[in-house]
Amino acid sequence: MRSGGRRAAPGRLTRVNLLPLAPRGQTPVRALTIAGTDSGGGAGIQADSRTMAMCGVHACVAVAAVTVQNSLGVSGFHEIPPETVAAQVRCVVEDIGVSAAKTGMLASTAIIESVAQVCTEVGIGHGHAIPLVVDPVCASMHGDPLLHAEALDAVRTVLIPLATVVTPNLDEIRLITGIDVVDDSTARRAAEALHALGAQWSIVKGGHLRTSPESTDLLFDGDRFLEFTSPRIDTGNDHGGGDTLAAAIASALAHGRSVPDAVAFAKEWVTRCLEWSYDLGGGHGPVNPLWRLQS
Ligand code: PLP
């Protein structure tokens, strides 16, 4: 029996202001994802690369972990040696050059520390020239761990301070800040707590707050709260949604957009990807950025 997927009802599609594709023969802008792979092809580096490609961005990839997973869950993962993760970042930036970067699953304290060190060295992250979107991936939607519990401290003290934008989901916010987001006031408190950890901008995503008929993401820079609202798409096929949002933000930043503009774009993008999601395997199907090829 299927445990996850429920097809989104066909209907009017939300509007998306697309990012431009590079003309033939012209080198696209580049972005780097530092993350884990998904053997099921729905989340992680596979999701990031697809969204970046569909947003006119050449995706460079630093693999931090290889997961063993399908639509039913993650049954294990293999960590890449921290120095190899850092070496991938360094060699890409030195030769190809990137105008934005994104972190996803980093698995361990040692990998987080190695990534933070190389990002600082090559000029990626808060306070440097190249913006960094930090998606502090802790677990899959099935609850399978993607980060060792002992690494939460490094997420708080090493990774988040490097974030131009940090994009946790509600479970990750609970683990990182101890705040249970249930309404607007707890969402604001969580955004403030994430910002206090050192992120330049924090996002509190409302997608998992299923009591609301809409999905509102809250963006905070220590001063202003900005809200981005989209219709809630009724589907269980939302695997890779968080990665896709963060990769779309990184793509828009690579195109030179401001953080609020990048988040506004990414919200539209992920909503359309949810509208085009599909059944896959016996569990949760993926969001689908390939809609751009067909519409
Ligand atoms: N696998 C990898 C490698 C990921 O990076 C992520 C999310 O960031 C997931 C799985 C989980 O995705 P979801 O929560 O959409 O199932």
Boltz pocket constraint, residues with backbone or C-beta under 6 A from the ligand:
constraints:
  - pocket:
      binder: B
      contacts: [[A, 35], [A, 36], [A, 37], [A, 38], [A, 43], [A, 44], [A, 45], [A, 67], [A, 69], [A, 104], [A, 105], [A, 137], [A, 139], [A, 140], [A, 141], [A, 142], [A, 146], [A, 238], [A, 239], [A, 240], [A, 241], [A, 242], [A, 243]]
      max_distance: 6.0
